[in-house]
Amino acid sequence: MKNVLYFLLIFVFVCEAAQVNASVVKVTDSKQKVKTIDKDKRKKPNWINSIKKDYVIVTGSGATLEASQENALLKVKENIVRSVAENVKVSSEMTTKEEMGTNINNFFQSFEQTTQTQTAEMNFIKGIGLNKAEDYWWEKVQAGNNITFYYYLLYPFSEMELRKLVMAFEKADRELTEQLEEILNRIENVTVVEEMESDITTLTKLKDRFVDQRKTKAEVGIERIKSRIKSINIVPVSSTLGSLEYELRIGQKVVTTNKKPRATNPTKCATVNGIEPSRTGWNLTFDAKYCYDDPKNLIKVEHSFKYGKVTHEFYFDINEGKVEVYMHAPIMISAAESDDTKVLTGKVTFTLSNKFDGTFMVDRIVLNYAKAAPIVFDNIGKTLIGKGDHSIILDLPTELEKAAYSSKTAPLVDGFIYYNVKGEQKTYKLYQNKVTTTW
């Protein structure tokens, strides 16, 4: 309500200043001969230059008849605004004087233009028009070389209409305050960037309307929201070669945005295939098949907002998840139980090496001897993880003839190692791999 009062008082102040200027013109013109050279065909009404209850009576002037009509309508608006301001002031006079204090002149000067703009936006002002006037009369007057049209207007404005307008002002003022408080109270709970930006837009409009302490509250609210937007971070959730997932967060709180980010590969060896929203963040897929092994390989993600931006660099290793199996150590066969000619039971130790950090599962191994039957290890199901050497110890699947399988007579074997990488079957071929036996 106080905010509305301020606007009304300023509007009145501007109007009175205009009237002072007009009076100066009249004094100058009064020294010249004045005569009416044209006028309304009807008789001049008695209400002109009088006071009539429940009516606003004004005189508008201008270089043309249309200009004088517009000036008369403006004066109707001025009179109505003044009446509303005086009635609103009754309930807030003490607060108004206390807040404005000795700065009243500065107050008027600072908000003169704002008040003119915002008063014109008021619905009841927009509704004022010649079609609602009860009566009018005009005349064309010459003073020396100057010709002026005067338009007299009788416009209905009752006490009841005044009370309605005062109530409308006070209601609108309360609604603006409620809107302000609602936004300020939810600042820390808004988790959608577009809603934050929308709240800034609304607070900016409210700030321009307020002239009391609410203006400062709106300004502080704007800075709080901007600060939150600028504090958004990109937090990785998961990352593998070819795909990554991340969230936007303010502290530990997840925030979302409807605007897609921009993703680039500075080395230009990788291609970003797609960026799609996940349940709480974003999923990004890319193809790095043309990238070399380079520690500078990365995908740069950037979110641009109206009041700031956030970036993050996701580094990737083109060897991530890769598996390359080979053997460089001897296969060791040790007898557990044996007789003079056979190894009845025993253990076989394989040392498998992986060149990269990926995970693989050994499914089957076949050892082929030149002069003996193959030794076949089925359904192994051993999972090996990471780079380097991995040992697998398996039970002998069959009895062995000592003479045929001894490393003294068969020191080298061929064969195959069948393994699985992420569902894809692969084979490593053994060729003249060294074998060591305990007999």
C-alpha positions as CSV (number, residue, x, y, z in Angstrom):
1,M,0.0,0.0,0.0
2,K,2.8,2.4,0.9
3,N,4.4,1.6,-2.5
4,V,1.2,2.5,-4.3
5,L,0.9,5.7,-2.3
6,Y,4.4,6.8,-3.3
7,F,3.6,6.3,-7.0
8,L,0.4,8.3,-6.6
9,L,2.1,11.2,-4.8
10,I,4.8,11.4,-7.4
11,F,2.2,11.4,-10.2
12,V,0.4,14.3,-8.5
13,F,3.7,16.2,-8.0
14,V,4.5,15.9,-11.7
15,C,1.0,17.1,-12.6
16,E,1.2,20.1,-10.3
17,A,4.5,21.0,-11.8
18,A,2.9,20.9,-15.3
19,Q,0.1,23.2,-14.1
20,V,2.6,25.7,-12.8
21,N,4.3,25.9,-16.2
22,A,0.8,26.2,-17.9
23,S,0.0,29.2,-15.6
24,V,3.1,31.0,-16.8
25,V,2.0,30.6,-20.3
26,K,-1.4,32.1,-19.5
27,V,0.1,35.2,-17.9
28,T,2.1,35.8,-21.1
29,D,-0.9,35.2,-23.3
30,S,-3.1,37.5,-21.2
31,K,-1.3,40.6,-22.5
32,Q,-2.4,39.7,-26.0
33,K,-5.9,40.1,-27.5
34,V,-7.8,36.8,-27.1
35,K,-10.9,35.9,-29.2
36,T,-12.8,32.7,-29.9
37,I,-12.7,32.0,-33.6
38,D,-14.6,28.7,-33.6
39,K,-16.5,26.6,-31.1
40,D,-18.9,23.7,-30.4
41,K,-22.3,24.4,-32.0
42,R,-24.1,23.6,-28.8
43,K,-24.5,26.2,-26.0
44,K,-21.7,26.5,-23.6
45,P,-22.6,24.2,-20.6
46,N,-23.0,25.7,-17.1
47,W,-20.7,23.1,-15.5
48,I,-17.6,24.5,-17.2
49,N,-15.2,25.9,-14.6
50,S,-17.5,24.8,-11.7
51,I,-17.5,22.0,-9.1
52,K,-20.0,19.2,-9.3
53,K,-20.3,16.3,-6.9
54,D,-19.4,12.8,-8.3
55,Y,-17.8,14.4,-11.3
56,V,-14.3,15.4,-12.5
57,I,-14.4,18.6,-14.5
58,V,-11.2,19.5,-16.5
59,T,-10.1,21.7,-19.3
60,G,-7.6,20.4,-21.8
61,S,-5.6,22.4,-24.3
62,G,-3.6,21.8,-27.5
63,A,-2.6,22.9,-30.9
64,T,-5.3,20.7,-32.4
65,L,-8.7,19.5,-31.3
66,E,-7.4,16.0,-30.9
67,A,-4.5,17.2,-28.8
68,S,-6.8,19.1,-26.5
69,Q,-9.0,16.0,-26.1
70,E,-5.9,13.9,-25.1
71,N,-4.8,16.6,-22.7
72,A,-8.3,16.7,-21.1
73,L,-8.2,12.9,-20.7
74,L,-4.8,13.2,-19.1
75,K,-6.1,15.7,-16.6
76,V,-9.0,13.4,-15.8
77,K,-6.5,10.7,-14.9
78,E,-4.5,13.2,-12.9
79,N,-7.5,14.2,-10.9
80,I,-8.5,10.6,-10.2
81,V,-5.0,9.7,-9.2
82,R,-4.8,12.7,-6.8
83,S,-8.1,11.6,-5.2
84,V,-6.9,8.1,-4.7
85,A,-3.6,9.2,-3.3
86,E,-5.2,11.5,-0.8
87,N,-7.4,8.6,0.5
88,V,-4.7,6.1,0.6
89,K,-2.6,8.6,2.5
90,V,-5.1,8.7,5.3
91,S,-4.2,5.2,6.5
92,S,-0.4,5.5,5.9
93,E,0.4,9.2,6.5
94,M,2.6,8.6,9.6
95,T,4.6,5.8,8.0
96,T,4.9,7.8,4.8
97,K,6.3,10.9,6.6
98,E,8.6,8.8,8.7
99,E,10.1,6.9,5.7
100,M,10.3,9.9,3.4
101,G,11.6,12.3,6.0
102,T,13.7,15.2,4.8
103,N,14.5,13.4,1.5
104,I,11.1,14.1,-0.1
105,N,12.5,16.3,-2.8
106,N,15.1,13.8,-3.7
107,F,12.4,11.2,-3.6
108,F,10.3,13.0,-6.1
109,Q,13.2,13.7,-8.4
110,S,14.4,10.0,-8.4
111,F,11.1,8.4,-9.1
112,E,9.3,10.9,-11.4
113,Q,9.8,8.9,-14.6
114,T,9.1,5.6,-13.0
115,T,5.9,6.8,-11.6
116,Q,4.6,8.2,-14.9
117,T,5.3,4.8,-16.5
118,Q,3.7,2.7,-13.9
119,T,0.7,4.9,-13.3
120,A,-0.1,4.6,-16.9
121,E,-0.1,0.8,-16.5
122,M,-2.8,0.8,-13.9
123,N,-6.0,-0.9,-15.2
124,F,-8.4,1.8,-14.2
125,I,-6.3,4.5,-15.9
126,K,-6.3,2.5,-19.1
127,G,-10.1,2.4,-19.0
128,I,-10.6,6.2,-19.0
129,G,-11.8,7.4,-22.4
130,L,-14.0,9.9,-24.1
131,N,-16.8,7.3,-24.6
132,K,-17.3,7.3,-20.8
133,A,-17.5,11.1,-20.4
134,E,-21.0,12.5,-19.6
135,D,-20.6,15.8,-21.5
136,Y,-18.0,17.9,-23.3
137,W,-17.6,21.2,-25.1
138,W,-14.8,22.8,-27.1
139,E,-13.6,26.1,-28.5
140,K,-10.8,27.4,-30.7
141,V,-9.1,30.5,-29.3
142,Q,-6.7,32.9,-31.0
143,A,-4.2,35.0,-28.9
144,G,-2.0,37.1,-31.2
145,N,-0.5,34.6,-33.7
146,N,-1.2,31.6,-31.4
147,I,-4.2,29.4,-31.9
148,T,-5.2,27.0,-29.1
149,F,-8.0,24.5,-28.8
150,Y,-9.7,24.1,-25.4
151,Y,-11.6,20.9,-24.6
152,Y,-13.9,20.9,-21.5
153,L,-14.8,17.5,-20.1
154,L,-17.4,16.4,-17.6
155,Y,-16.3,12.9,-16.4
156,P,-18.3,10.8,-13.9
157,F,-16.3,9.7,-10.8
158,S,-18.4,8.9,-7.7
159,E,-17.4,8.3,-4.1
160,M,-18.1,4.6,-4.5
161,E,-15.8,4.4,-7.5
162,L,-13.1,6.2,-5.4
163,R,-13.5,3.7,-2.6
164,K,-13.3,0.8,-5.1
165,L,-10.1,2.2,-6.6
166,V,-8.5,2.7,-3.1
167,M,-9.4,-0.9,-2.3
168,A,-8.0,-2.1,-5.6
169,F,-4.7,-0.2,-5.0
170,E,-4.3,-1.6,-1.5
171,K,-5.1,-5.1,-2.8
172,A,-2.6,-4.9,-5.6
173,D,0.0,-3.6,-3.2
174,R,-0.6,-6.6,-0.9
175,E,-0.4,-9.0,-3.8
176,L,3.0,-7.5,-4.9
177,T,4.3,-7.9,-1.3
178,E,3.0,-11.5,-1.2
179,Q,4.7,-12.2,-4.5
180,L,8.0,-10.8,-3.3
181,E,7.9,-12.8,0.0
182,E,7.0,-16.0,-1.8
183,I,10.0,-15.7,-4.1
184,L,12.4,-14.8,-1.3
185,N,11.2,-17.6,0.9
186,R,11.8,-20.3,-1.8
187,I,15.2,-19.2,-3.0
188,E,17.1,-22.0,-1.4
189,N,14.6,-24.6,-2.5
190,V,14.4,-23.9,-6.2
191,T,16.3,-26.6,-8.1
192,V,15.5,-25.8,-11.7
193,V,17.8,-23.1,-13.3
194,E,15.1,-21.8,-15.5
195,E,12.9,-21.2,-12.5
196,M,15.7,-19.3,-10.8
197,E,16.1,-17.1,-13.9
198,S,12.3,-16.5,-14.0
199,D,12.4,-15.5,-10.3
200,I,15.1,-13.0,-11.1
201,T,13.0,-11.5,-13.9
202,T,10.0,-11.2,-11.6
203,L,12.1,-9.7,-8.8
204,T,13.6,-7.2,-11.3
205,K,10.0,-6.1,-12.2
206,L,9.0,-5.8,-8.6
207,K,12.2,-3.9,-7.8
208,D,11.3,-1.3,-10.4
209,R,7.8,-1.0,-8.9
210,F,8.8,-0.6,-5.2
211,V,10.2,2.6,-3.7
212,D,10.3,1.5,0.0
213,Q,12.3,-1.1,1.8
214,R,10.8,-3.8,-0.4
215,K,13.0,-2.4,-3.3
216,T,16.1,-3.3,-1.3
217,K,14.7,-6.8,-0.4
218,A,14.1,-7.4,-4.1
219,E,17.6,-6.3,-5.0
220,V,19.1,-8.6,-2.3
221,G,16.9,-11.5,-3.5
222,I,18.2,-11.0,-7.1
223,E,21.8,-11.1,-5.9
224,R,21.1,-14.2,-3.8
225,I,19.7,-16.1,-6.8
226,K,22.5,-15.0,-9.1
227,S,25.0,-16.2,-6.5
228,R,23.4,-19.6,-6.4
229,I,23.5,-19.9,-10.2
230,K,27.2,-19.0,-10.2
231,S,27.9,-21.6,-7.6
232,I,26.6,-24.5,-9.7
233,N,29.2,-27.3,-10.2
234,I,29.4,-30.2,-12.6
235,V,29.8,-33.4,-10.6
236,P,30.8,-36.7,-12.4
237,V,28.5,-39.7,-11.5
238,S,30.1,-42.3,-13.7
239,S,32.5,-42.4,-16.6
240,T,33.7,-45.1,-19.1
241,L,35.3,-44.9,-22.5
242,G,32.6,-43.7,-24.8
243,S,30.1,-42.5,-22.2
244,L,29.8,-40.4,-19.1
245,E,27.1,-39.3,-16.7
246,Y,27.1,-36.2,-14.4
247,E,24.9,-34.0,-12.3
248,L,24.6,-30.3,-11.7
249,R,24.9,-29.4,-8.0
250,I,24.8,-26.5,-5.6
251,G,26.7,-28.0,-2.6
252,Q,25.1,-31.4,-2.2
253,K,21.7,-30.4,-3.8
254,V,21.1,-31.5,-7.3
255,V,19.8,-28.9,-9.7
256,T,18.5,-29.4,-13.2
257,T,18.2,-27.4,-16.4
258,N,16.1,-27.8,-19.6
259,K,18.9,-26.3,-21.8
260,K,21.3,-28.8,-23.3
261,P,25.0,-28.3,-22.6
262,R,27.7,-27.8,-25.2
263,A,30.3,-30.6,-25.4
264,T,33.6,-30.5,-27.3
265,N,36.8,-32.4,-27.8
266,P,39.7,-30.0,-27.9
267,T,42.0,-32.4,-29.7
268,K,39.2,-33.1,-32.3
269,C,39.9,-36.8,-32.4
270,A,36.7,-37.8,-30.7
271,T,33.1,-37.3,-31.8
272,V,30.3,-36.5,-29.4
273,N,27.3,-38.7,-30.4
274,G,24.6,-37.4,-28.1
275,I,23.7,-35.6,-24.9
276,E,20.5,-36.6,-23.2
277,P,19.0,-35.8,-19.8
278,S,19.1,-38.6,-17.2
279,R,16.9,-38.8,-14.1
280,T,19.0,-36.3,-12.2
281,G,21.6,-35.1,-14.7
282,W,22.9,-35.7,-18.1
283,N,24.3,-38.7,-20.1
284,L,26.8,-38.1,-22.8
285,T,28.1,-40.6,-25.4
286,F,31.2,-40.2,-27.6
287,D,33.3,-42.1,-30.1
288,A,37.1,-42.0,-29.5
289,K,38.2,-44.6,-32.1
290,Y,40.4,-42.0,-33.9
291,C,42.2,-40.9,-30.7
292,Y,45.8,-41.8,-29.9
293,D,47.0,-42.8,-26.5
294,D,47.3,-39.2,-25.1
295,P,46.9,-38.0,-21.5
296,K,45.3,-34.8,-22.9
297,N,42.3,-36.7,-24.3
298,L,39.2,-35.1,-22.8
299,I,35.6,-34.1,-23.4
300,K,34.8,-30.5,-22.3
301,V,31.2,-29.9,-21.1
302,E,29.8,-26.4,-20.7
303,H,26.5,-25.2,-19.4
304,S,25.7,-21.6,-20.2
305,F,23.0,-19.8,-18.1
306,K,21.6,-16.3,-18.3
307,Y,23.7,-15.3,-15.2
308,G,26.8,-17.5,-15.5
309,K,28.3,-20.7,-16.9
310,V,30.0,-23.8,-15.6
311,T,32.5,-26.1,-17.3
312,H,34.1,-29.4,-16.6
313,E,36.8,-31.5,-18.3
314,F,36.2,-35.2,-18.4
315,Y,39.5,-37.0,-19.2
316,F,39.4,-40.4,-20.9
317,D,41.8,-43.2,-21.6
318,I,41.5,-44.9,-25.0
319,N,42.9,-48.1,-23.4
320,E,40.2,-48.2,-20.7
321,G,38.5,-51.6,-20.7
322,K,40.8,-53.1,-23.3
323,V,42.2,-56.7,-22.9
324,E,45.1,-58.1,-24.8
325,V,46.1,-61.6,-23.4
326,Y,49.4,-63.2,-23.9
327,M,51.7,-65.7,-22.2
328,H,55.4,-65.3,-21.6
329,A,55.9,-67.7,-18.6
330,P,56.2,-71.6,-18.8
331,I,53.1,-73.7,-18.1
332,M,53.8,-75.8,-15.0
333,I,52.4,-79.2,-14.5
334,S,52.9,-80.8,-11.1
335,A,51.9,-84.4,-10.2
336,A,49.9,-85.0,-7.0
337,E,49.3,-88.7,-7.4
338,S,51.2,-91.0,-9.7
339,D,52.4,-94.6,-10.3
340,D,55.3,-95.8,-12.3
341,T,53.9,-94.9,-15.7
342,K,51.1,-92.4,-15.1
343,V,50.2,-89.1,-13.4
344,L,46.9,-89.8,-11.8
345,T,46.1,-86.4,-10.5
346,G,47.8,-83.1,-10.5
347,K,47.7,-79.3,-10.9
348,V,48.5,-77.1,-13.9
349,T,49.6,-73.5,-13.4
350,F,49.0,-71.0,-16.2
351,T,50.4,-67.4,-16.0
352,L,48.3,-65.2,-18.2
353,S,49.3,-61.6,-18.8
354,N,47.0,-58.7,-19.8
355,K,48.6,-55.7,-21.6
356,F,45.8,-53.3,-20.5
357,D,43.5,-52.7,-17.5
358,G,40.4,-54.5,-18.7
359,T,38.6,-57.5,-17.2
360,F,38.3,-60.8,-19.0
361,M,37.0,-64.3,-18.2
362,V,39.0,-67.5,-19.2
363,D,36.5,-70.0,-20.6
364,R,38.6,-72.9,-22.1
365,I,42.3,-73.9,-22.6
366,V,43.5,-76.5,-25.1
367,L,47.1,-77.7,-25.0
368,N,48.2,-79.5,-28.2
369,Y,51.1,-82.0,-28.0
370,A,53.0,-83.1,-31.1
371,K,53.0,-86.8,-30.1
372,A,50.3,-87.0,-27.5
373,A,46.6,-86.3,-27.1
374,P,45.5,-82.7,-26.3
375,I,44.9,-81.7,-22.7
376,V,41.5,-79.8,-22.6
377,F,40.3,-77.6,-19.8
378,D,36.6,-76.9,-20.2
379,N,34.2,-74.6,-18.2
380,I,37.0,-72.8,-16.5
381,G,35.0,-69.6,-15.7
382,K,37.9,-67.7,-14.1
383,T,37.7,-63.9,-14.1
384,L,40.9,-61.9,-14.2
385,I,41.0,-58.1,-13.6
386,G,43.5,-55.5,-14.6
387,K,46.9,-55.2,-16.2
388,G,49.9,-57.6,-15.6
389,D,50.3,-61.3,-14.8
390,H,47.5,-63.5,-13.5
391,S,47.9,-67.1,-12.3
392,I,45.3,-69.8,-12.8
393,I,45.8,-73.2,-11.1
394,L,43.6,-75.9,-12.6
395,D,43.2,-79.6,-11.8
396,L,44.4,-82.0,-14.4
397,P,41.3,-83.1,-16.4
398,T,42.7,-86.5,-17.3
399,E,45.5,-89.0,-16.4
400,L,48.8,-88.5,-18.3
401,E,51.4,-90.9,-19.5
402,K,54.6,-89.8,-17.9
403,A,56.8,-90.6,-20.8
404,A,54.6,-88.8,-23.4
405,Y,53.9,-85.6,-21.4
406,S,57.2,-85.1,-19.5
407,S,58.9,-81.8,-20.3
408,K,62.0,-83.8,-21.0
409,T,60.3,-85.3,-24.1
410,A,57.8,-82.6,-24.8
411,P,59.2,-79.2,-23.7
412,L,57.0,-77.1,-25.9
413,V,53.3,-77.0,-26.7
414,D,50.9,-75.2,-29.0
415,G,47.3,-74.6,-28.2
416,F,44.5,-72.0,-27.6
417,I,43.2,-69.9,-24.8
418,Y,39.5,-68.9,-25.2
419,Y,38.4,-65.9,-23.2
420,N,35.5,-63.5,-23.0
421,V,35.6,-59.7,-22.9
422,K,32.3,-57.9,-22.2
423,G,30.4,-60.8,-23.9
424,E,32.7,-61.0,-26.9
425,Q,34.6,-64.2,-27.5
426,K,38.3,-63.9,-28.1
427,T,41.1,-66.4,-28.7
428,Y,44.8,-66.3,-27.9
429,K,46.9,-68.8,-29.8
430,L,49.8,-70.6,-28.0
431,Y,52.8,-71.3,-30.2
432,Q,55.7,-73.3,-28.9
433,N,55.1,-72.3,-25.3
434,K,57.5,-73.8,-22.8
435,V,56.2,-76.5,-20.4
436,T,57.7,-77.6,-17.1
437,T,56.7,-80.9,-15.4
438,T,57.7,-82.3,-12.0
439,W,58.6,-85.8,-13.4
